[in-house]
Amino acid sequence: MKDHNAGPVETGAPMDYREHEKTYDGFLAACKWGTMMVVVLLLAMLGGFFAGGGLLGGLLLFVILNAAGFYLLR
């Protein structure tokens, strides 16, 4: 019991705020681009499967919407 510490458990290195902000910005960018890709994929599937566009129509719609999304979200 002589080695009983009453201080905080976490006494590690100080927080590197610059690295934390970089990681957070990367996470937000991945969320933004990932969400855009999923929405574009669903819209292309809608156009290809249900609107009569077929495989090539859906693929063309996917490419066009991706280009528009990358242009608008940059």
VMD Tcl script that builds the backbone (N, CA, C; Angstrom):
set m [mol new atoms 222]
animate dup $m
set s [atomselect $m all]
$s set {name element resname resid chain x y z} {
  {N N MET 1 A 0.803 -1.192 0.000}
  {CA C MET 1 A 0.000 0.000 0.000}
  {C C MET 1 A 0.850 1.263 0.000}
  {N N LYS 2 A 2.143 1.128 0.171}
  {CA C LYS 2 A 2.964 2.329 0.224}
  {C C LYS 2 A 3.079 3.001 -1.146}
  {N N ASP 3 A 2.796 2.271 -2.251}
  {CA C ASP 3 A 2.879 2.844 -3.589}
  {C C ASP 3 A 1.535 3.355 -4.095}
  {N N HIS 4 A 0.606 3.592 -3.215}
  {CA C HIS 4 A -0.732 4.048 -3.590}
  {C C HIS 4 A -0.654 5.506 -4.078}
  {N N ASN 5 A -1.044 5.721 -5.342}
  {CA C ASN 5 A -1.044 7.070 -5.915}
  {C C ASN 5 A -2.460 7.617 -5.908}
  {N N ALA 6 A -2.640 8.807 -5.411}
  {CA C ALA 6 A -3.964 9.421 -5.362}
  {C C ALA 6 A -4.167 10.404 -6.513}
  {N N GLY 7 A -3.198 10.551 -7.412}
  {CA C GLY 7 A -3.294 11.512 -8.517}
  {C C GLY 7 A -4.095 10.949 -9.680}
  {N N PRO 8 A -4.153 11.703 -10.758}
  {CA C PRO 8 A -4.914 11.253 -11.926}
  {C C PRO 8 A -4.272 10.030 -12.577}
  {N N VAL 9 A -5.105 9.222 -13.191}
  {CA C VAL 9 A -4.603 8.009 -13.835}
  {C C VAL 9 A -3.818 8.370 -15.092}
  {N N GLU 10 A -4.344 9.305 -15.877}
  {CA C GLU 10 A -3.688 9.693 -17.120}
  {C C GLU 10 A -2.690 10.803 -16.849}
  {N N THR 11 A -1.436 10.471 -16.873}
  {CA C THR 11 A -0.380 11.476 -16.697}
  {C C THR 11 A 0.599 11.390 -17.855}
  {N N GLY 12 A 0.073 11.106 -19.063}
  {CA C GLY 12 A 0.925 10.936 -20.239}
  {C C GLY 12 A 1.429 12.252 -20.773}
  {N N ALA 13 A 1.860 12.206 -22.004}
  {CA C ALA 13 A 2.420 13.382 -22.677}
  {C C ALA 13 A 1.340 14.438 -22.885}
  {N N PRO 14 A 1.732 15.676 -22.987}
  {CA C PRO 14 A 0.737 16.729 -23.235}
  {C C PRO 14 A 0.089 16.554 -24.612}
  {N N MET 15 A -1.094 17.088 -24.764}
  {CA C MET 15 A -1.876 16.961 -25.992}
  {C C MET 15 A -1.202 17.708 -27.142}
  {N N ASP 16 A -1.091 17.051 -28.282}
  {CA C ASP 16 A -0.549 17.672 -29.489}
  {C C ASP 16 A -1.735 18.198 -30.292}
  {N N TYR 17 A -2.090 19.447 -30.073}
  {CA C TYR 17 A -3.303 20.013 -30.660}
  {C C TYR 17 A -3.219 20.127 -32.182}
  {N N ARG 18 A -2.055 20.390 -32.704}
  {CA C ARG 18 A -1.909 20.488 -34.155}
  {C C ARG 18 A -2.223 19.146 -34.817}
  {N N GLU 19 A -1.720 18.065 -34.250}
  {CA C GLU 19 A -1.986 16.731 -34.786}
  {C C GLU 19 A -3.457 16.355 -34.597}
  {N N HIS 20 A -4.024 16.748 -33.489}
  {CA C HIS 20 A -5.439 16.490 -33.222}
  {C C HIS 20 A -6.319 17.183 -34.264}
  {N N GLU 21 A -6.020 18.443 -34.563}
  {CA C GLU 21 A -6.796 19.183 -35.565}
  {C C GLU 21 A -6.630 18.567 -36.949}
  {N N LYS 22 A -5.432 18.107 -37.269}
  {CA C LYS 22 A -5.183 17.470 -38.557}
  {C C LYS 22 A -5.992 16.176 -38.692}
  {N N THR 23 A -6.032 15.397 -37.640}
  {CA C THR 23 A -6.809 14.160 -37.650}
  {C C THR 23 A -8.294 14.453 -37.766}
  {N N TYR 24 A -8.778 15.444 -37.043}
  {CA C TYR 24 A -10.185 15.807 -37.081}
  {C C TYR 24 A -10.581 16.319 -38.466}
  {N N ASP 25 A -9.734 17.132 -39.080}
  {CA C ASP 25 A -10.011 17.623 -40.430}
  {C C ASP 25 A -10.049 16.473 -41.435}
  {N N GLY 26 A -9.161 15.510 -41.271}
  {CA C GLY 26 A -9.164 14.335 -42.140}
  {C C GLY 26 A -10.423 13.506 -41.973}
  {N N PHE 27 A -10.882 13.366 -40.741}
  {CA C PHE 27 A -12.110 12.624 -40.472}
  {C C PHE 27 A -13.308 13.319 -41.106}
  {N N LEU 28 A -13.389 14.639 -40.976}
  {CA C LEU 28 A -14.497 15.378 -41.584}
  {C C LEU 28 A -14.462 15.284 -43.108}
  {N N ALA 29 A -13.283 15.339 -43.693}
  {CA C ALA 29 A -13.167 15.214 -45.149}
  {C C ALA 29 A -13.600 13.821 -45.601}
  {N N ALA 30 A -13.195 12.786 -44.866}
  {CA C ALA 30 A -13.591 11.425 -45.223}
  {C C ALA 30 A -15.105 11.245 -45.108}
  {N N CYS 31 A -15.704 11.839 -44.104}
  {CA C CYS 31 A -17.165 11.774 -43.970}
  {C C CYS 31 A -17.853 12.489 -45.122}
  {N N LYS 32 A -17.354 13.656 -45.486}
  {CA C LYS 32 A -17.960 14.439 -46.569}
  {C C LYS 32 A -17.875 13.690 -47.891}
  {N N TRP 33 A -16.676 13.220 -48.237}
  {CA C TRP 33 A -16.506 12.539 -49.521}
  {C C TRP 33 A -17.188 11.176 -49.529}
  {N N GLY 34 A -17.150 10.483 -48.411}
  {CA C GLY 34 A -17.822 9.179 -48.338}
  {C C GLY 34 A -19.326 9.304 -48.488}
  {N N THR 35 A -19.906 10.308 -47.850}
  {CA C THR 35 A -21.341 10.536 -47.979}
  {C C THR 35 A -21.695 10.890 -49.415}
  {N N MET 36 A -20.888 11.734 -50.039}
  {CA C MET 36 A -21.139 12.096 -51.432}
  {C C MET 36 A -21.088 10.870 -52.334}
  {N N MET 37 A -20.112 10.002 -52.116}
  {CA C MET 37 A -19.984 8.805 -52.949}
  {C C MET 37 A -21.173 7.860 -52.784}
  {N N VAL 38 A -21.656 7.696 -51.562}
  {CA C VAL 38 A -22.802 6.816 -51.324}
  {C C VAL 38 A -24.056 7.383 -51.977}
  {N N VAL 39 A -24.278 8.690 -51.846}
  {CA C VAL 39 A -25.455 9.318 -52.461}
  {C C VAL 39 A -25.380 9.208 -53.983}
  {N N VAL 40 A -24.206 9.449 -54.555}
  {CA C VAL 40 A -24.041 9.336 -56.004}
  {C C VAL 40 A -24.277 7.905 -56.460}
  {N N LEU 41 A -23.772 6.940 -55.724}
  {CA C LEU 41 A -23.983 5.540 -56.079}
  {C C LEU 41 A -25.465 5.183 -56.046}
  {N N LEU 42 A -26.167 5.618 -55.015}
  {CA C LEU 42 A -27.595 5.329 -54.930}
  {C C LEU 42 A -28.375 6.004 -56.060}
  {N N LEU 43 A -28.029 7.234 -56.408}
  {CA C LEU 43 A -28.699 7.911 -57.515}
  {C C LEU 43 A -28.403 7.225 -58.846}
  {N N ALA 44 A -27.173 6.773 -59.036}
  {CA C ALA 44 A -26.827 6.062 -60.267}
  {C C ALA 44 A -27.554 4.725 -60.344}
  {N N MET 45 A -27.696 4.043 -59.221}
  {CA C MET 45 A -28.456 2.792 -59.210}
  {C C MET 45 A -29.925 3.057 -59.519}
  {N N LEU 46 A -30.454 4.139 -58.994}
  {CA C LEU 46 A -31.833 4.524 -59.279}
  {C C LEU 46 A -32.015 4.781 -60.770}
  {N N GLY 47 A -31.085 5.528 -61.350}
  {CA C GLY 47 A -31.171 5.817 -62.787}
  {C C GLY 47 A -30.960 4.588 -63.648}
  {N N GLY 48 A -30.080 3.721 -63.237}
  {CA C GLY 48 A -29.774 2.539 -64.048}
  {C C GLY 48 A -30.803 1.440 -63.929}
  {N N PHE 49 A -31.284 1.181 -62.726}
  {CA C PHE 49 A -32.166 0.036 -62.514}
  {C C PHE 49 A -33.642 0.379 -62.669}
  {N N PHE 50 A -34.043 1.528 -62.162}
  {CA C PHE 50 A -35.467 1.820 -62.100}
  {C C PHE 50 A -35.936 2.805 -63.161}
  {N N ALA 51 A -35.053 3.600 -63.727}
  {CA C ALA 51 A -35.459 4.580 -64.733}
  {C C ALA 51 A -35.190 4.070 -66.140}
  {N N GLY 52 A -34.761 2.825 -66.272}
  {CA C GLY 52 A -34.554 2.243 -67.592}
  {C C GLY 52 A -33.237 2.598 -68.237}
  {N N GLY 53 A -32.287 3.079 -67.478}
  {CA C GLY 53 A -31.004 3.467 -68.058}
  {C C GLY 53 A -30.090 2.286 -68.334}
  {N N GLY 54 A -30.288 1.194 -67.653}
  {CA C GLY 54 A -29.429 0.034 -67.828}
  {C C GLY 54 A -28.055 0.230 -67.207}
  {N N LEU 55 A -27.175 -0.709 -67.486}
  {CA C LEU 55 A -25.832 -0.675 -66.900}
  {C C LEU 55 A -25.033 0.532 -67.391}
  {N N LEU 56 A -25.034 0.760 -68.683}
  {CA C LEU 56 A -24.245 1.866 -69.218}
  {C C LEU 56 A -24.823 3.216 -68.801}
  {N N GLY 57 A -26.131 3.320 -68.758}
  {CA C GLY 57 A -26.750 4.568 -68.308}
  {C C GLY 57 A -26.435 4.861 -66.851}
  {N N GLY 58 A -26.509 3.834 -66.012}
  {CA C GLY 58 A -26.170 4.005 -64.603}
  {C C GLY 58 A -24.705 4.356 -64.406}
  {N N LEU 59 A -23.836 3.722 -65.183}
  {CA C LEU 59 A -22.403 4.015 -65.093}
  {C C LEU 59 A -22.107 5.436 -65.553}
  {N N LEU 60 A -22.729 5.850 -66.636}
  {CA C LEU 60 A -22.544 7.214 -67.127}
  {C C LEU 60 A -23.055 8.232 -66.109}
  {N N LEU 61 A -24.218 7.953 -65.528}
  {CA C LEU 61 A -24.763 8.840 -64.503}
  {C C LEU 61 A -23.851 8.897 -63.278}
  {N N PHE 62 A -23.265 7.759 -62.916}
  {CA C PHE 62 A -22.333 7.707 -61.782}
  {C C PHE 62 A -21.114 8.593 -62.035}
  {N N VAL 63 A -20.554 8.510 -63.218}
  {CA C VAL 63 A -19.367 9.304 -63.552}
  {C C VAL 63 A -19.705 10.791 -63.576}
  {N N ILE 64 A -20.829 11.146 -64.186}
  {CA C ILE 64 A -21.222 12.556 -64.279}
  {C C ILE 64 A -21.503 13.139 -62.896}
  {N N LEU 65 A -22.244 12.403 -62.072}
  {CA C LEU 65 A -22.556 12.904 -60.730}
  {C C LEU 65 A -21.324 12.985 -59.848}
  {N N ASN 66 A -20.383 12.058 -60.010}
  {CA C ASN 66 A -19.124 12.140 -59.255}
  {C C ASN 66 A -18.337 13.378 -59.651}
  {N N ALA 67 A -18.264 13.651 -60.936}
  {CA C ALA 67 A -17.548 14.843 -61.379}
  {C C ALA 67 A -18.199 16.105 -60.835}
  {N N ALA 68 A -19.523 16.153 -60.888}
  {CA C ALA 68 A -20.235 17.316 -60.364}
  {C C ALA 68 A -20.044 17.433 -58.848}
  {N N GLY 69 A -20.094 16.314 -58.146}
  {CA C GLY 69 A -19.915 16.333 -56.693}
  {C C GLY 69 A -18.524 16.782 -56.294}
  {N N PHE 70 A -17.495 16.286 -56.965}
  {CA C PHE 70 A -16.133 16.708 -56.646}
  {C C PHE 70 A -15.932 18.189 -56.941}
  {N N TYR 71 A -16.570 18.679 -58.012}
  {CA C TYR 71 A -16.445 20.088 -58.344}
  {C C TYR 71 A -17.145 20.954 -57.296}
  {N N LEU 72 A -18.348 20.546 -56.859}
  {CA C LEU 72 A -19.129 21.347 -55.921}
  {C C LEU 72 A -18.611 21.280 -54.484}
  {N N LEU 73 A -18.021 20.178 -54.082}
  {CA C LEU 73 A -17.609 20.002 -52.683}
  {C C LEU 73 A -16.148 20.350 -52.400}
  {N N ARG 74 A -15.396 20.699 -53.410}
  {CA C ARG 74 A -13.979 20.991 -53.151}
  {C C ARG 74 A -13.781 22.282 -52.438}
}
mol reanalyze $m
mol bondsrecalc $m
mol representation Tube
mol addrep $m
